[in-house]
Structure formats: structure tokens, C-alpha cells
Amino acid sequence: MSAVVASSALVDLEDDHVAHTYHPLDVVVATGEGAWVTDVAGRRYLDCLAAYSAVNFGHGNPVLLEAAREQLGRITLTSRAFHNDQLGPFAAALAALAGKDMVIPMNTGAEAVESGLKVARAWGYRVKGVAPERANIIVADGNFHGRTITIISFSDDATATTDFGPFTPGFRSVPYGDAAALEAAIDENTVAVLLEPIQGEAGIIIPPADYLPSVREITTRHNVLFIADEIQSGLGRTGATFQCDNAQVVPDLYLLGKALGGGIVPVSAVVGNRDILGVLAAGQHGSTFGGNPLAAAVGRAVVGLLATGEYQERARVLGARLAAGLGTLIGSGVIAVRSAGLWAGIDIDPALATGREVCELLAERGVLAKDTHGSTIRLAPPIVVEPEDLDFAVAQLTAVLGELRAR
Ligand SMILES: *Cc1c(COP(=O)(O)O)cnc(C)c1O
């Protein structure tokens, strides 16, 4: 069987036996190293998605693989019915990185969001004194926080919500970037505001510079928790440990995931102070796999990589190079570019092509990227990417836009 046949056979197998909840590009990845992946036919591609920022530190990062391998040989799962020797050191290191006291260890991003919502409601009833069953939480239009029924209950994306009701009550959505609208939605039963510091799935939407500081000031004044969903924006991507650092704000709770697992295992967490996370008592929340020794060992190694600041610096420096390269394309098929560190949203002129078409042509030229919301494409290469790789990506995008204009 030739490699090409093998590739289409594998696509067919997925098509037949995996529910069609994704629409992947026609590339079957077999191996990866750093910022590059290789398909089953041996073709190499620059990975400009990095698994939606779950692979910030590169495929097969040697430090993270070594931490995983060492822990694989010791023990991988104990459940929280017993202590394990990895969870405490991981939690202490992660809390220190975030400048907070403690963590709730979970697995996926959606679980971290659910955990943050639960802790906010419990804090509202037990500390703030909200009347039973009355708590509300404010979110932003255009949000993406995951796929559970409670989380999609406050999504305004029809594709994500249609036919999945009835939904969880207790959420209010206001325009993103509008602090006055957010303040107007707060009442005595508001326990939290949940926001992405930059809206990733919406297309790398960056709010006005004074937005997050205003939200911090408003939530503090109304005794409302500020929960920052940094699952995609955090852990180096934007040139800082957290995008909230760039905005010089400190939320009450950080929600982390994706890169926290180093691209090896699902690891997520809620990070906050004892006066908030301490409201939860034994039996009130949990996860069989949350805080498992393999996840904790990998998560601690991830925190170790971030503790030096070198990845944050690299994302900042390389991000400026990427933004400069992409900026030259405005007017040649690109309408706008928004970027923060090594994270860019590129609005393609819809008259020229869809984002999907651009991504398909990029893949033919050895660059993997993902479209979002019709005509926007998102670039988020692993932070280990080399400067010349970024130049390669920009050159391929330039060539694709040229091809499309000539059509
Ligand atoms: C990906 C993502 C999530 C959900 O994470 P999963 O691991 O896919 O459940 C939540 N919030 C944001 C901002 C995300 O980007």
C-alpha cells in the first residue's frame, strides 16, 4: 500500500467511525518535532495552529517528554482518594507562577471553566451572601469557553447551541469590550464576570486597552469575582505568562488548560486565593483523573519552562516579526491583522476566498493553519518556532493570496 493510499484510507476510517464534529484539513499527521509535523507520506508541514495553543512548547519538547517518561516509569494514576508525591509540588509551583495560593486540578479546559463557575456560585452563596438559587454570572458576546451544556448555555454561536437545549440558567451576556454595558448588567446577585482576555475562537479579538483594567475596577467595587479564561491566551502565547499581565490586571481566578499539559496529557486548573477556592469542601467537587501524578509531573515541568520567562520573551520577539510580515499583506487580499505575541488573526477579503480555502492552499504549500468564523484565519505556531519558519509561513501566505488574486 503506497503512502498516499494509506492516507486516504485513514481519512476514510475516521469518516466512517468518528462522529463528524470536526472538518479537518486533508492532512494525516504521523510524527512531529518542534514546530514541524510530518504526514504519513513523509511530507513536512509547519504547524501554525499548535493544537489551538496546547503545543506552545513544541512537539516532543525534550524537557517535557523526559518528565513524562520518568513519571510513566513510577506511577501514573492514584485518584484523589490517596495523596501522590507529584500533586503538591505541581500545585505549589503553578500557584506561585500565578501569584495565587491554590489550585483545583482538572483535565480539560471545559472542566476548568465548569469548576470556576461552580466555585463562583458557592462563593456567592457562602461568602457574598446571595440568596439561594439567585446567583448570576456575566459573560461576553462572542465567547468561547468549551462544549458542555452549561458552557454552551451562554454561547451565542448557533452552530454550538442548536438542538442542545434546554440550557442552564443564571448567565447574562453583554457586548465584549464594553465595560459600561458590563457594569449595567451587574446586580446584587452577580457573583462573577467570566471573560477571555482576548477572544481566541472569535478570531483573536483584542478588547480596548482600558477594558480589562475597567472590568477589574468594576468587579472589585461591586464585590464580584473576575474570572479570566486564559486557557488559550495564557502560558506564553501572548508574550507574557498571562494576557492579564499585558493588561496589568490580576483577576480573582485564572482558568488554565491547553498548554498546561505540554501537548502530552490533558491538564487544566483553576488558580486562585484561599478565600475563594477554600469555600469548596471534601466531596463537593472532583475528578477521577484530575491531579493525577503523570499530569502533575508534566504540568510542573511546563511551569518550570515558564518560570524562566524565556518562552514569554521569545513569543514577544517572534510575534513582532510575524506581525510585521503579516502587516505587509494588508490591501493584497488581507483586510486586517490582529496579533498579540505569537497569536494572529488574519481577516481575508471575503471577495477573494474563504478562510477554509486559504488554509487548504496553505496546506498544499506546507503550512497548517485553521480558519475561524468564515474569513478569518488564525496563526498560533509553537513558541519554539524559528524566525525563518515564520518568514516561510508569511511567504507561503503571500503566494497563496497571489494565486487567489490571479484566479
Ligand atoms: C479551548 C478552550 C476552552 C475549552 O478547552 P477544552 O480543553 O477543549 O475543553 C475553554 N476556553 C477557551 C478560551 C479555550 O480556548
The ligand as an SDF file (V2000), in Angstrom:
LIG
                    3D

 15 15  0  0  0  0  0  0  0  0999 V2000
  -10.1150   25.5510   24.1940 C   0  0  0  0  0  0  0  0  0  0  0  0
  -10.7670   26.4800   25.1250 C   0  0  0  0  0  0  0  0  0  0  0  0
  -11.6090   26.0190   26.1500 C   0  0  0  0  0  0  0  0  0  0  0  0
  -12.0300   24.5590   26.2800 C   0  0  0  0  0  0  0  0  0  0  0  0
  -10.9410   23.7070   26.4460 O   0  0  0  0  0  0  0  0  0  0  0  0
  -11.1440   22.1170   26.1460 P   0  0  0  0  0  0  0  0  0  0  0  0
   -9.8530   21.5140   26.6270 O   0  0  0  0  0  0  0  0  0  0  0  0
  -11.3100   21.9830   24.6600 O   0  0  0  0  0  0  0  0  0  0  0  0
  -12.3300   21.6830   26.9000 O   0  0  0  0  0  0  0  0  0  0  0  0
  -12.1210   26.9490   27.0390 C   0  0  0  0  0  0  0  0  0  0  0  0
  -11.8230   28.2570   26.9330 N   0  0  0  0  0  0  0  0  0  0  0  0
  -11.0330   28.7370   25.9570 C   0  0  0  0  0  0  0  0  0  0  0  0
  -10.7330   30.2040   25.9100 C   0  0  0  0  0  0  0  0  0  0  0  0
  -10.4910   27.8790   25.0090 C   0  0  0  0  0  0  0  0  0  0  0  0
   -9.7320   28.3680   24.0190 O   0  0  0  0  0  0  0  0  0  0  0  0
  1  2  1  0
  2  3  1  0
  2 14  2  0
  3  4  1  0
  3 10  2  0
  4  5  1  0
  5  6  1  0
  6  7  2  0
  6  8  1  0
  6  9  1  0
 10 11  1  0
 11 12  2  0
 12 13  1  0
 12 14  1  0
 14 15  1  0
M  END
$$$$
